[in-house]
Amino acid sequence: MTQQKQGTTRGLVLYAYILPAFVIALPTIPVYIHLPVLYGTELGLGLAATGIILLIARIFDTVTDPLIGWLSDKFNYRGAHRKPWIAVGAIIAGVGLFKILNPPTIVNEYLLIWSVVLYGGWTMVAVPYLAWGAELSSNYDERTRVTSWREGVALLGIVGAGVVAAVLATLNWTEQESIEAIAWLAMIAGAIVIPLLLYFVPDGELDRRTKITSNPSNIIKGLKSLATNGPFVRLLSAWFLNGIANGIPAALFFIYLEHALGAGSDERPMFILTYFVAAIAAIPIWLKLSRRFNKHRTWCWAMALACVAFVTVPAIPVGSFGLFAIVCVVTGMALGADLALPPAIQADVVDYDRWRNKQERTGLQFALWGMSTKLALALSVGIALPALDAFGFDANAPKQDGIIALIVIYALVPVVIKIAAILVVWNFPLTPHKLTVIQHRLLKRKHAE
């Protein structure tokens, strides 16, 4: 085992690894926020049809995660397990991103086809990329350092997209032109940082003493085994519920701004920027609190804070941009906890599973983590847009009843779901003391072997 696997990840390797997180996150706003509005209203596909198509595409994307995770564990090219999938997936995702954000006039089957291509390529990059980060070091604290850098840089990518959109809005670019520019920026930056990742970051150093699934049937057995892992199921359930609660406002964000708050295209990018800057700024605060109150309890308080902010949304009058900016700050701070704390708790669960089952299944758990995220986003769009349509909201001629339905679905439904997530994870069993005991037992077993 190399020094790098045991201890601190060298600066050049760390930078080469974390920079692609910026590129991967850069198209998040265009794909998850602009896309429903672009196809559902501007291109005339309809909110219900757009929601169903994106739901189908994302469900397909979701079920491919375990397959990609298994393939990148089992197969290698000249000893490299992660690099080949990322190299090919980046090209596929780039083509899909360009096509989906540059649609033709008629988009009936177009959205479904290129959504599948984009999400397929994205999965080929994201799943091996996350698993690769866990393999850079076997040191527990060092893994946390690598993950924190990666998530922070990813947030900078999202903020970067917001900055680009805000700047272009001041230059009188349309929203469509802005998201096309962000897509081009992502593709150009990807052509630079992905080769750096493939060249400088070592690959193919999987620990051969651990047991890796050798065929698809063992993947099913592994999934069944994880279903009996109480902490894993509990954390994944809370993460999934909170993902839906975050995804519904994301899907309706621009629709709410335009029709309920009265914000124009000039103001919208500033709200997005405020939200994500608050998330970045709050991460150090949540990390400090988590050391005092435990990670899962701190996450619960962050979700509760978001609930308080969302409950005030129905009382915000039309045109009260300052009040809604405060909501964006508070919910953005809560997002910082959503991004920083659950992955750290998941690392604890990986240690517990390693001790309980005597197997190395980090890749499979990363895949299921990604599946949960994608399924939550898919259900968010698949629920929010058709529900809005069912309650009579018409973006071309909105009535008061439709606007009330929009506000309720945007702000109050997520509160109910977040409360459920809090109840699931509040008494999470892996406390610092229990984790210390587990890691001590893992170390004793490793020395015995």
matplotlib code that plots the C-alpha trace (Angstrom):
import matplotlib.pyplot as plt

x = [0.0, 1.4, 2.1, -0.7, -3.2, -2.2, -1.8, -2.2, -3.2, -0.5, -1.4, -1.2, -3.2, -5.8, -6.2, -6.4, -9.1, -11.3, -11.3, -13.7, -16.3, -16.6, -17.3, -19.7, -21.7, -21.6, -24.6, -26.7, -28.8, -29.5, -30.4, -32.4, -33.9, -34.0, -34.9, -38.5, -39.3, -37.6, -39.4, -42.6, -43.5, -41.2, -41.1, -44.8, -44.3, -46.5, -45.7, -47.3, -45.6, -42.3, -42.5, -43.4, -40.6, -38.0, -39.3, -38.8, -35.4, -34.2, -35.6, -33.6, -30.6, -31.2, -31.2, -27.9, -26.0, -25.4, -24.4, -21.8, -20.5, -20.1, -18.6, -16.0, -15.1, -14.8, -13.3, -10.2, -8.2, -4.4, -5.0, -7.3, -10.8, -12.2, -10.4, -11.9, -15.5, -14.9, -13.1, -15.9, -18.7, -17.4, -17.6, -21.2, -22.3, -20.8, -22.8, -26.0, -25.6, -25.1, -28.1, -30.5, -29.8, -29.9, -33.3, -35.0, -38.5, -40.3, -39.3, -41.7, -39.2, -36.1, -36.2, -36.5, -33.7, -31.1, -32.0, -31.2, -27.9, -27.0, -27.8, -26.1, -22.9, -23.2, -23.6, -20.5, -18.6, -20.1, -20.2, -16.6, -15.5, -17.1, -15.8, -12.3, -12.2, -12.7, -9.8, -7.3, -6.6, -7.4, -7.1, -10.5, -9.7, -8.0, -11.1, -13.2, -10.7, -10.9, -14.7, -15.0, -12.8, -14.7, -18.2, -16.9, -15.6, -18.8, -20.7, -18.4, -19.4, -23.0, -22.3, -20.2, -23.2, -25.2, -22.6, -22.4, -26.2, -26.3, -23.6, -25.2, -28.6, -27.0, -25.8, -29.4, -28.8, -31.9, -32.2, -31.9, -28.7, -27.3, -27.8, -26.3, -23.2, -23.0, -23.1, -20.3, -18.3, -18.8, -17.7, -14.6, -13.6, -14.2, -11.9, -9.1, -9.6, -10.7, -7.4, -5.6, -7.6, -6.8, -3.1, -2.2, -4.5, -3.5, -6.0, -6.2, -5.1, -8.2, -7.4, -7.3, -7.7, -11.3, -14.1, -15.5, -18.7, -17.9, -21.2, -24.6, -26.3, -23.9, -25.0, -28.6, -27.3, -25.4, -28.4, -30.5, -27.7, -27.6, -31.4, -30.9, -28.3, -30.3, -28.1, -27.6, -31.4, -32.1, -29.6, -30.6, -34.3, -33.7, -31.4, -34.1, -36.9, -34.8, -33.8, -37.5, -38.1, -35.2, -36.1, -39.7, -38.8, -36.0, -38.3, -40.8, -38.2, -38.5, -42.2, -42.7, -40.4, -42.2, -45.9, -46.0, -43.2, -43.3, -39.5, -38.3, -35.4, -33.0, -33.7, -33.8, -30.0, -29.4, -31.7, -29.8, -26.5, -27.6, -28.8, -25.6, -23.2, -25.1, -24.6, -20.8, -20.5, -22.4, -20.4, -17.7, -20.5, -22.2, -18.9, -18.1, -21.6, -21.4, -18.3, -20.2, -23.7, -23.0, -23.5, -27.0, -28.4, -26.8, -28.3, -31.7, -31.5, -30.5, -33.5, -35.7, -34.3, -35.2, -38.8, -39.1, -38.0, -40.4, -43.4, -43.0, -43.1, -47.0, -46.9, -44.4, -46.2, -45.7, -42.6, -41.0, -37.7, -35.8, -37.9, -37.5, -33.8, -33.8, -35.6, -32.9, -30.1, -31.7, -32.5, -29.1, -27.4, -29.5, -28.3, -24.7, -25.5, -27.3, -24.1, -21.5, -23.0, -24.8, -21.8, -19.7, -22.3, -22.3, -18.6, -19.4, -22.0, -19.4, -17.2, -20.1, -20.9, -17.3, -17.2, -20.6, -20.3, -16.5, -16.7, -15.5, -18.7, -17.9, -18.6, -22.0, -23.0, -21.8, -24.0, -27.0, -26.4, -26.3, -29.5, -31.3, -30.3, -31.4, -34.7, -35.5, -34.9, -37.0, -39.9, -39.7, -40.2, -42.6, -44.7, -44.4, -45.2, -48.1, -49.6, -49.3, -51.1, -53.8, -54.6, -55.3, -52.2, -51.7, -48.4, -49.8, -52.9, -52.4, -55.4, -55.4, -56.4, -53.5, -51.0, -52.1, -51.6, -48.1, -47.2, -48.5, -46.6, -43.5, -43.2, -45.4, -45.3, -41.4, -41.9, -44.0, -41.4, -38.5, -40.2, -40.5, -36.7, -35.9, -38.0, -36.1, -32.6, -33.0, -32.0, -29.4, -27.5, -23.9, -22.7, -19.0, -18.4, -19.9, -18.0, -14.7, -15.5, -16.2, -13.0, -11.0, -12.5, -11.7, -8.1, -7.8, -9.3, -7.0, -3.9, -5.1, -5.5]
y = [0.0, 3.4, 6.2, 8.1, 5.4, 5.5, 9.2, 12.7, 13.0, 15.0, 18.5, 17.9, 14.6, 16.3, 19.3, 17.1, 15.0, 17.8, 20.1, 17.9, 18.4, 22.0, 20.9, 18.1, 20.6, 23.5, 22.3, 21.5, 24.7, 24.5, 20.8, 20.6, 24.1, 25.6, 22.4, 22.0, 25.6, 25.5, 22.4, 22.7, 26.3, 28.0, 25.1, 24.2, 20.6, 21.1, 20.9, 17.4, 15.9, 17.4, 16.1, 12.6, 12.5, 13.7, 11.2, 8.3, 9.5, 9.8, 6.5, 4.9, 6.9, 5.7, 2.0, 2.2, 3.3, -0.2, -1.6, 1.1, 0.8, -3.0, -2.7, -0.2, -2.5, -5.6, -4.7, -2.7, -1.5, -1.8, -2.0, 1.2, 0.7, 4.2, 6.1, 4.3, 4.9, 8.5, 9.1, 7.6, 9.0, 12.5, 12.4, 11.0, 13.5, 16.4, 15.4, 15.0, 18.3, 20.2, 18.5, 18.9, 22.6, 23.4, 21.9, 22.1, 23.6, 20.2, 18.4, 15.4, 12.5, 14.8, 15.5, 11.8, 10.6, 13.2, 13.1, 9.4, 10.1, 12.9, 11.0, 7.8, 9.7, 11.5, 8.2, 6.8, 9.8, 10.3, 6.8, 5.9, 9.4, 9.2, 5.7, 6.8, 9.5, 6.9, 4.9, 7.8, 7.2, 4.5, 7.1, 8.0, 11.7, 12.0, 10.6, 13.3, 15.9, 14.7, 14.6, 18.1, 19.6, 17.8, 19.0, 22.5, 22.7, 21.3, 24.1, 26.6, 25.1, 25.7, 29.2, 29.7, 28.9, 31.4, 34.1, 33.5, 33.7, 36.9, 38.6, 37.6, 38.9, 42.4, 42.2, 41.5, 37.9, 35.7, 32.8, 30.4, 32.1, 32.0, 28.3, 27.6, 29.6, 27.6, 24.4, 25.5, 26.6, 23.1, 21.3, 23.5, 23.2, 19.5, 19.1, 20.6, 19.1, 15.6, 14.8, 16.2, 13.9, 10.9, 11.7, 12.7, 10.7, 7.1, 4.3, 0.6, 0.2, -1.6, -3.7, -7.3, -8.7, -7.7, -9.5, -7.8, -9.0, -11.1, -11.4, -9.6, -12.2, -11.1, -7.5, -8.6, -10.5, -7.4, -5.2, -7.7, -7.7, -3.9, -3.9, -5.5, -2.9, -0.7, 2.4, 2.3, 2.0, 4.7, 7.2, 6.4, 6.9, 10.3, 11.4, 10.3, 12.1, 15.3, 15.0, 15.1, 18.0, 19.9, 18.8, 20.0, 23.7, 23.4, 22.1, 25.0, 27.7, 29.8, 29.2, 30.5, 33.5, 34.6, 33.9, 34.1, 36.6, 38.6, 38.4, 39.0, 37.4, 40.0, 39.1, 35.3, 34.7, 36.8, 34.6, 31.5, 33.1, 34.1, 30.6, 28.8, 31.4, 31.0, 27.3, 27.6, 30.2, 28.0, 24.8, 25.7, 26.6, 23.2, 21.3, 23.1, 22.4, 18.8, 18.3, 19.5, 18.1, 15.0, 15.0, 13.6, 16.0, 19.0, 17.9, 17.6, 21.2, 22.4, 20.7, 22.2, 25.7, 25.2, 24.3, 27.5, 29.5, 27.7, 28.2, 32.0, 31.9, 32.0, 35.3, 37.0, 39.6, 39.9, 42.0, 41.5, 40.5, 41.4, 39.1, 36.2, 36.8, 36.2, 32.9, 32.0, 32.8, 30.6, 27.7, 28.0, 27.7, 24.5, 23.2, 23.6, 21.1, 18.8, 18.6, 18.5, 16.2, 13.3, 12.1, 12.2, 10.1, 7.8, 7.2, 6.0, 3.7, 2.3, 1.4, -0.2, -2.3, -3.3, -4.5, -6.2, -8.1, -8.4, -7.1, -4.0, -2.6, 1.1, 1.2, -0.4, 1.9, 5.0, 3.7, 3.4, 6.8, 8.2, 6.2, 7.7, 11.2, 10.7, 9.0, 11.8, 14.4, 12.3, 12.0, 15.7, 16.7, 13.8, 14.9, 18.7, 19.5, 17.1, 18.2, 21.8, 21.0, 18.9, 21.8, 24.1, 26.2, 27.6, 29.3, 31.3, 32.6, 31.9, 32.3, 33.0, 29.4, 28.1, 30.5, 29.4, 25.8, 26.7, 28.3, 25.4, 22.8, 24.9, 25.8, 23.7, 20.2, 20.2, 21.1, 18.0, 15.8, 17.3, 16.7, 13.0, 13.0, 14.5, 11.9, 9.1, 10.3, 12.0, 9.0, 7.7, 4.9, 5.5, 7.9, 9.0, 6.5, 3.6, 4.5, 4.5, 1.0, -0.2, 1.3, -0.3, -3.7, -3.2, -2.4, -5.5, -7.7, -6.2, -6.9, -10.5, -11.1]
z = [0.0, -1.0, 1.3, -0.4, 0.4, 4.1, 4.8, 3.3, -0.3, -2.1, -3.2, -7.0, -6.7, -4.5, -6.9, -10.0, -8.2, -6.9, -10.0, -12.0, -9.2, -10.4, -14.0, -12.9, -10.8, -13.3, -15.4, -12.3, -12.5, -16.3, -16.1, -12.9, -12.7, -16.2, -18.1, -16.8, -17.6, -21.0, -22.3, -20.2, -21.0, -23.5, -26.0, -25.4, -24.4, -21.3, -17.6, -17.1, -20.2, -19.3, -15.7, -16.9, -19.5, -17.0, -14.5, -17.0, -17.9, -14.3, -13.3, -16.1, -14.8, -11.3, -12.0, -13.9, -10.9, -9.3, -12.8, -13.4, -9.8, -10.2, -13.7, -12.5, -9.6, -11.6, -15.0, -15.7, -18.6, -18.1, -14.3, -14.2, -12.8, -12.7, -15.5, -18.5, -17.4, -16.6, -19.9, -22.0, -19.8, -20.0, -23.8, -23.7, -21.1, -23.1, -26.2, -24.3, -22.5, -25.7, -27.4, -24.6, -24.1, -27.8, -28.7, -32.1, -32.6, -32.2, -29.0, -28.6, -28.4, -28.3, -24.6, -23.6, -26.0, -25.0, -21.3, -21.3, -23.1, -20.7, -17.6, -18.8, -19.4, -16.1, -14.2, -15.9, -14.6, -11.2, -9.7, -10.4, -9.5, -6.0, -5.4, -6.6, -3.9, -1.2, -2.6, -2.5, 1.2, 3.8, 6.6, 8.0, 8.6, 5.2, 3.4, 5.1, 3.9, 0.3, 0.5, 2.0, -0.7, -3.4, -2.1, -1.6, -5.1, -6.4, -4.7, -6.3, -9.6, -8.9, -7.7, -10.8, -13.0, -11.0, -11.4, -15.2, -15.4, -13.3, -15.4, -18.7, -17.5, -17.0, -20.6, -21.8, -22.7, -22.6, -20.1, -23.0, -24.2, -20.7, -20.1, -23.5, -22.4, -19.1, -21.1, -23.3, -20.3, -18.7, -21.9, -22.4, -18.7, -18.8, -21.8, -19.5, -16.1, -17.0, -18.7, -15.7, -13.5, -15.7, -15.8, -12.3, -10.0, -9.4, -10.2, -10.0, -6.3, -5.0, -1.9, -3.2, 0.3, 0.4, -1.4, -4.5, -6.1, -9.2, -11.0, -11.2, -8.9, -6.1, -6.6, -5.8, -2.7, -1.7, -2.0, 0.1, 2.7, 2.9, 3.3, 6.7, 7.7, 10.0, 10.1, 6.3, 5.6, 8.1, 6.8, 3.2, 4.0, 5.6, 2.7, 0.2, 2.0, 2.3, -1.3, -2.3, 0.0, -1.7, -5.2, -5.2, -4.6, -7.1, -9.8, -9.1, -8.3, -11.5, -11.8, -8.2, -8.8, -11.9, -11.0, -7.2, -6.3, -9.5, -10.1, -13.6, -15.4, -14.0, -10.4, -10.7, -11.0, -7.9, -5.8, -7.0, -6.2, -2.8, -2.0, -2.9, -1.5, 1.8, 1.5, 1.1, 3.9, 6.3, 5.9, 8.4, 10.9, 10.6, 10.8, 14.1, 15.5, 14.5, 16.6, 19.6, 19.0, 16.7, 13.0, 12.7, 15.3, 13.7, 10.4, 12.0, 13.3, 9.9, 8.3, 11.0, 10.2, 6.5, 7.6, 9.5, 6.5, 4.1, 6.4, 6.0, 2.2, 1.9, 3.8, 1.5, -0.7, -4.4, -5.1, -1.7, -3.1, 0.1, 2.3, -0.1, -0.2, 3.5, 2.9, 0.3, 2.8, 5.5, 3.2, 1.6, 5.0, 5.6, 2.2, 3.4, 6.1, 3.6, 1.6, 4.3, 7.0, 5.4, 3.4, 6.6, 8.3, 5.3, 5.9, 9.4, 7.9, 5.5, 8.5, 10.3, 7.2, 6.8, 10.4, 10.2, 6.9, 6.5, 3.0, 1.1, -0.4, -0.6, -4.4, -4.0, -1.2, -3.2, -6.1, -3.9, -2.4, -6.0, -6.9, -3.9, -4.9, -8.5, -7.6, -5.2, -7.9, -10.4, -8.0, -7.2, -10.8, -11.5, -8.5, -8.5, -12.2, -12.7, -9.3, -10.3, -13.6, -11.8, -9.5, -12.4, -12.7, -16.2, -16.8, -19.7, -17.8, -14.1, -11.8, -8.1, -7.2, -9.3, -7.7, -4.2, -5.3, -6.6, -3.2, -1.2, -3.3, -3.5, 0.2, 2.5, 1.0, 1.5, 5.2, 5.8, 4.0, 5.9, 9.2, 8.3, 7.5, 10.9, 12.7, 10.8, 11.6, 15.0, 17.1, 14.6, 16.4, 15.2, 17.9, 18.1, 20.9, 19.0, 15.9, 17.9, 19.2, 15.6, 14.2, 17.0, 16.2, 12.5, 13.4, 15.6, 12.9, 10.3, 12.4, 13.1, 9.4]

ax = plt.figure().add_subplot(projection="3d")
ax.plot(x, y, z, "-o")
ax.set_aspect("equal")
plt.show()
